[in-house]
Amino acid sequence: MAVLKVIELMANSQESWEDATKRALAQASKSVDNIRSVYIQEQSATVRDGKIDEYRVNVKVTFEVI
């Protein structure tokens, strides 16, 4: 039986929500092993001069505790 843990992270990108998610996962992977999934809980963006300035995501990362 596996024991799983979930951590919540926030990340941003000037390119896209997908890139922000990839950045969150890349950063988490530096210190967390056995990552099983990432769940995008929330997406938002900041706006400057009528255009999207920054994409933001709030994600939940699930990993196995060994």
MOCORLIN-V690805 format. One record per backbone hydrogen bond with DSSP energy under -1.0 kcal/mol. NH is the residue of the N-H (numbers start at 1). CO is the residue of the C=O. Records with the same first field share a line. If there is no record, write none. Layout:
# MOCORLIN-V690805
NH=CO ; CO
This chain:
# MOCORLIN-V690805
5=63
7=61
9=59
11=57
13=55
20=16
21=17
22=18
23=19
24=20
25=21
26=22
27=23
28=24
29=25
31=28
32=28
36=62
37=62
39=60
41=58
42=58
44=56
46=54
48=51
51=48
53=46
54=46
55=13
56=44
57=11
58=42
59=9
60=39
61=7
62=37
63=5
64=34
65=3
